[in-house]
Amino acid sequence: MLGFVLGPMVEENLRRALQVSEGDPTIFFTRPISLSFLIATALILVAMIFPAVRKRYKKASESS
């Protein structure tokens, strides 16, 4: 539900940022605030995926 509400706003602001940077996506990596958000997002994704992957490998090694 949150994505449905915030999706259009995120898309509009992404488009605006790319227009300001003349289509250069590196603006998201050179600005400290946006870089910190990207790093935080990556860490959260890894933290969510890691336990499932570890559980799968543990289950596979037990059955071998």
KAKA-V568442 format. One record per pair of residues at least 12 apart in sequence whose ideal C-beta (glycine too) atoms are under 10 Angstrom apart, sorted by sequence separation. I is the first residue (numbers start at 1). J is the second residue. D is the distance in whole Angstrom. If there is no record, write none. Layout:
# KAKA-V568442
i=I j=J d=D
i=I j=J d=D
This chain:
# KAKA-V568442
i=14 j=28 d=9
i=17 j=31 d=9
i=17 j=34 d=8
